[in-house]
Amino acid sequence: MLIRISLEWSSDIDPEPTQFSKLPDALTALLGALRALPLSSEQREYFEELFGPSAVQTIGHRLGMYGEVRTLAFLDLTPHLVRVDPAAPGASPRSGGGCGPGGTAL
C-alpha cells in the first residue's frame, strides 16, 4: 500500500500530496516539513509524538481502521490540515514534490 501525505495550505501554493511506499519514510518526511514551519513548541511536541518513529504502528493501525489520520497545524491562528492516508490505487511512489507554505519541500 502506498502512503500519501499532504499539508493543505490556504495560499497561492497548491501542493500535491507526496506518496511513499513505506509508512516510516512518509512520517519522517512529514515531520521534516512540519519542523520547518513556525509552529509553537507545544505543536512541535504534539507532532513529534503523533508522527514520530514510535508511532508507526499506531498510525498504521489507524490507517487500517479509519482510512486516514488527520490533524491541524495552526500558523498565526489559521488552521491547516495535515493528512496521512492511503494513495489511490495505481499511484506510484515519488520522493518529494509536495510543499508547504513558502515552498517548504516534503
Secondary structure, DSSP 8 states (H G I E B T S, - for coil): --EEEEEE-SSS-----EEESSHHHHHHHHHHHHHTS---HHHHHHHHHHHSGGGHHHHHHHHHHHS-EEEEEEETTEEEEEEEEE--TT----SS--B-GGG-B-
